[in-house]
Amino acid sequence: MRPLLKRSQWLALPLLLSFCVALASVPEPIAAPYDVAAFVQRLDTLRKDAHIPGLSFAVVQDQRIVVAAGLGLANIEQGVPATAETPYDIASVAKPLSAVVALHLDEQGVLDLDAPLAGYSDWQAFCEGFSRQPSVLAKGLRCDVPGETLRHLLSHTATGIPGTHFSYNPVLYSWASRPMMAVSDESFSALVEQDVFVPAGMTRSARKYRDLPLRADLAAQQAQPYRIDADGKAAPAPPRSPQGDGAAGGDVSTALDLARFDIALDSGKLISATSRQQMMTPTPMRDGRTAQYGLGWFIQTYKGHKLVWHSGWWDDAYSALYLKVPDRNVSFIVLANSEGVWWNNPPERAEVQRSAFAQAFLSAFVGI
């Protein structure tokens, strides 16, 4: 293990459409041979079919915004339209952002992703306590096997014998914030702010957790989450109790801010090209196979193209999808104030092509 240092020791053009598209002030989009209007109309059809009250989206090509806008209503009762700047809970789409924090600390030499977790004082107690829980996520967790590392947590290869199989586990991913806080003497939320939000220019993004209420200006404008009944009728979802300051979620952001994150990530503003490649490379297993996950991203091949993505889902509340096609340098972000973007995707398989929203994007911007 290399010696670790404490962090403190280191010095769219608006779309004018006939349906309800709420516009935001966005960077000037690029000219491209895409039928953007037809794509947006397709998204609106999918939104209505899924009974999603409000939806916000952005497409980024070659580190420039092609389109960013909103469809429907962020708040039905108040008649507030969704825009590209509407804040949503992004749920597990926070995982790539959290992985950036880990890789940034690794680049600084303050964190070793391959150091045994046994070196962190509270790992053993957490592991033993969690492994006794009745949750399906605790099944197969072995606390008597040495060699568990932060890389295993961030790649979901920690269950059983570390590095032997992929098992998506948001609880273990959430705990990955602990080593980052330990080496930096800062809260995880402060790390996300400093290492992601600020350098990426994500001014309308913030963390929230049990001891940190959402920033007041974002809370006042956040999309109201809705529960959709069997008849497609929307009712405001009940409030949720905030969770801890973990790496698995806790981010509130906008489609436009996630587009800014995408640009900052691909331009090398957040982490190096080498670290970015680590994020987007399938994790090797002990038997020579690879997991369908890198560091914070699902990874798959579909019709000859590498797809890098993450979904987000809060039942009866929010859903999200962030999809990148690296060989075309194009990315798609979509956020919703119901679970309608979620396609009941099993976390053990990378199958983003099953998402109707992903298919609309891939057809319009990749031609597959």
N, C-alpha and C positions, 0 to 999 in steps of 0.2 A: 504494500500500500504506500502511495507516495505521501509525504508529509502534508498535512492540511493546515491552512492558515485561516484564522478568523476573517470574516469579511471586513471587519473594521480595520484590519491591518492593510488592506488594499486601498492605495490611493485610486356628376352625371347630368350630365345634361338632363334636366327634368323631363319626364314623359308627360305629354298632354294627351290623355286618353279619355274616352267617353265614360268608362266605368270609374269606380271610385279608386283612383290612384292618388295618394297624398304625396306631394313633392317635398323634397328637402334640398337645402343648399349643399350641393356635392361638387367635387372637382370635375372639371370639364371632361366628359367621356371621350374615348377614342373613336375614330371612324373605323368601322369594320364591316365586312361583307355579311353581317348577320341580320336576320329579320328580327330585330329586337322587339318590335311591336307585336309580332305574332307570338314570340316567346312569352311576353308579358300577358297576352291574352290567354295563352295556354296555362300559365300559372294561376290566373284568376279563375279559370274554369276548374282547375284542380282544387283551388281554395274553396270554391262553392260546393264542389262535389263532396269535399271532406268536412263541410260545415264549419270551416275555420272563420271566426269573426274577423280577425286581422292578421296580416302577414306582411313581413318586410324582407327584402332580398337585395342582393348585390352580386354582380358578376365582375371579375377582375381578369384582364388579359394583359400579359406582358407588363405587369406592375402598374397598369392604368385601369381606372374604373370604366367599364363599358356601360353599365347601367346600375342605378341604385334607386329604389323607390319602395312604396308601400301600397298595399291593396286592402280594402275593407276597413274595419274599424278597430282601433286599439282599445276603445272603450265604448261599448254599445249604449249604455245608459246615458253617457254624456255626449254621444255623437262625435267622439274624437277620432279622426282618421289615422290610420297607420301610415308612418313615413319611414324613410331610410334611417331616420334618427330616433325612432321609437325604441326605448330600452325594453329588453326582455330578460328574464332569467334564461341563461343559455344552457343550464344543466351540464351534461357531460361534454359539451363542446368546449368547456373550460379545460379539459384534459390536455390538449395540445399547448395551451398557454402555460399550464403548470409545468409541462415538460421543458418548455423554453427556459423557465426559471432554473430548473435543475441543470440543464446543459450550460447555461450562463455561469452558474456557480462552478461547474466542472471546468469550464474554460479559464476561470479566474484562479483555479488551483485551490479553492476552499472546500470543494466537495469531490469525493471519489465515488462515482456510480457503482464501482465494483468492490468497494470495501464491505466487509461483512456487517450486517445489521446488528450483530451481537455487540459491536462496539458502541452502540447507542443504548444508554442505560435503561430506557423504558421499552425497548423492543420485546424482550422476553416476557415481561409482564403483560404487555398488550397481546402478544401472540397467544399465550396460554389462556388468557381471559377470553379472547375472541374465539379461539378454537373450541371452547366449551359451549358456545352459543348455539341455539337450535337453527340458526339461519343457514340456508343452503350455501351461502357464501363462505361459511366457516368449514364446510365439508372438505375434508382432504388436506386441510392446513396442518403442516408438520412443524412443530416447534422444537423437536429433538434432532433435527437435521441441520448441520452446520452449512455455511456457505450462502445463506440468503443474503441478497444484496438489493440496493436501491434500484438497480437496473431490472431485477426480477419484478419488483413491484410496479415499475413504470411500464413494463412490457406484458404484465399479467401472466408471468410465467413462474410465479412464486408458490403456487399450490402444489402439494405433494413434495416430491423431490425437486428442488429448485432447478428450473431449466429443462424439465422433461416434457411438459405439456402446457398448452395455453388454456387459461381459465379466467375469463373476464371477472374482475373482482374490484368494484368501486371502493369497498371498505379498505382494502390493502392499498389501493392507489391513493386514497385520502390520507392514510397514515404516512405516505411518502413525504408529506410536508414537514414532518417532524425533523428528519435529518437536515433539511434545508434551513429550518429555523435554528437548529442547534449550532450550525457552523457560522451563522450570520448574526446571531443575537438580535434578530428581528422577527416580527410576526410574518406569517406567510402572506397575509394580505399586503403588508408593506413591500414584500419582495415582488409580488405581482405588479404592484403599482410602479415600483422603481425599475424593474427589469423588462416590463412588457407595456403597460399602459402609457407611461410617460415617453419612452423612446419611440413608440409607434404612433404617438399623437392621438391616442384613444381618449379624448377628453370627455366622452359621454359613456365611459365604462367605469365600473367600480366593483369592489368586493362587498359582500355582506355575509355576516355569520353571527353566531350566538351573541358575541360581545361587541359587534360592530354593525349598527343599523345602516341601511342603505343611505347613501348620500342624498340629502333632502331634495335637491333639484331633480335627480333621477327618479326618486320615489314618487314625486308629484306627477311625473310624466310616464311612468312605467305602464306598459300594456297590462290591462286588467286580464287575468287568466280566467278561462271559462271551462266549465264542464258541459259536455254535449250529450244530451239524452238520446234514447233510441230513435226518436222522431227528428233528430237533428236540431233540436232547440237548445239554445245556449243559456246557461245560468252562471252567474259569477261563482268561481271556485272559492271554497273557504280558505282562509289564510293558513300558511304552513309555518310550523315552528322552525326557526333558523337552526342550521347545523353548526358543527365546529369549523375551525379555520383550516380545512383540509384541501388537498390538491385535486380531489375528484370533481368539485363543483364550486359554487359560491360566487360565480361571476355574473354580473348584469352588464349587458352590452347591447349594441345596436348593429344592424346590418352594415352600416357605413363604417363603424369603428372596426368591425371584424375584417372588412375590406382593407382598412388601414393596417391592421395586424398582418394580413396576408402579404401586402406590399412590403412591409418592414421585414417580415420573415424571409421572403424570397430575395430581397435586396441586400441581405447581410447586415441589416441594421441592428438586429437583436442577438443573433448568434452567427458563428462562422458557417461557411458552406460545408465544412466537415461535420460540424454538429448537426446541421440541417439534414445532411445525408444520413446520419445516425437515426434521426427521428423517423425518417421515411424509408428505412430499410427493414425488411422483415427480420425479426429476432431469431438468430440461430439457436437450435435446440441441441441437447447433448447427443442425440442419435443421428444428427445430420439433417433432420427436417428443419423447416423454418415455421415460426408462428405467423399468423395473419395480422400481426401487430408489430409496430416499431416501438417508438417511445411517444406515447400520446396519440397515435394514429392507427386506425385500421388500414391495412394495405392489401390490395387484391389486383388481379389482372382480369380485365374484361374486354373481349373483342380486340385483343392485342395492345391495349392501353393499360398502363399502371394507374390505378385509382387510389388516392390517399384521402381518407375521410374520417369524420366522426359524427355521430348523431347525438342528440340530446333529448331527453324525455323526462318530464314530470307528469305523472298520471293525472288526468283531468285538470291540467294547468297549462303547460308549455311544451313545445317541441321545437327541434332545430336540426339542421343539417349543414355541414361544412364539407365541401367536396373539392378536391384538387386533382387536376390531370396534368402532371408535371411535363409530359412530353409535348403538350400544347400550351404550357404556361397559362392555363386558364383555371379559374376557381369560381365556386358558387357558394353563396351563403344564403340560407333561408331560415327565418325565425317566425314562430307563430304563437298566438295566445290561446291555443288549445292543443290537444295532443294529435291533431290531424296530420302533421308532417311525419309523425312516427308511422312506420309501416309494419309494426309488430315484428321487428327484426330480432332474431335470436342473437344474443351477444356472443355465442360461441362460433358464429359463422360470419364472414365478411361477404355480404351480399347486397351491396348498395344498389345494384341494378334493379332490385325489387321495388325500390322507391319510385313512385310515379313522378315525384319532383326531380329526382336524379335523372330519370329517363328523359324528362322534358329538357333539362339542361344539356345532357349528353347528346341528344338529337340536334339541338339548336346550335351548340358551340363546338362539338367534337365530330358530329356527323356519324354517330354510332347509335 
